[in-house]
């Protein structure tokens, strides 16, 4: 659902330029992606803690992944 909404945001608003003709919930795409990012990070964090990975290693991986995205 988030991917479809994000595609509609990019197509309708940026490429087509016809946003006024459609009633799409494009304002919800970014918040849904943000929510899913937080939920997936929490799931990953729990799995790392369950495997016994120490906090310093988790922090290093998180920072490295964040810098990769930036």
For each residue, the residues with C-beta under 8 A, 3 or more apart:
1: 4 5 32
2: 5 6 29 32 33 36
3: 6 7
4: 1 7 8
5: 1 2 8 9 24 25 26 28 29 32
6: 2 3 9 10 29 30 33
7: 3 4 10 11
8: 4 5 11 12 24 26 29
9: 5 6 12 13 14 24 26 29
10: 6 7 13 14 15
11: 7 8 14 15 16
12: 8 9 15 16 18 19 22 24 26
13: 9 10 16 17 19 26
14: 9 10 11 17
15: 10 11 12
16: 11 12 13 19
17: 13 14
18: 12 21 22
19: 12 13 16 22 24 26
20:
21: 18
22: 12 18 19
23:
24: 5 8 9 12 19
25: 5 28 29
26: 5 8 9 12 13 19 29
27: 30 31
28: 5 25 31 32
29: 2 5 6 8 9 25 26 32 33
30: 6 27 33 34
31: 27 28 34 35
32: 1 2 5 28 29 35 36
33: 2 6 29 30 36 37
34: 30 31 37 38
35: 31 32 38 39
36: 2 32 33 39 40
37: 33 34 40 41
38: 34 35 41 42
39: 35 36 42 43
40: 36 37 43 44
41: 37 38 44 45 62
42: 38 39 45 46
43: 39 40 46 47
44: 40 41 47 48
45: 41 42 48 49 58
46: 42 43 49 50
47: 43 44 50 51
48: 44 45 51 53 58 61
49: 45 46 52 53 58
50: 46 47
51: 47 48
52: 49
53: 48 49 57 58
54: 57 58
55: 58 59
56: 59 60
57: 53 54 60 61
58: 45 48 49 53 54 55 61 62
59: 55 56 62 63
60: 56 57 63 64
61: 48 57 58 64 65
62: 41 58 59 65 66
63: 59 60 66 67
64: 60 61 67 68
65: 61 62 68 69
66: 62 63 69 70
67: 63 64 70
68: 64 65
69: 65 66
70: 66 67
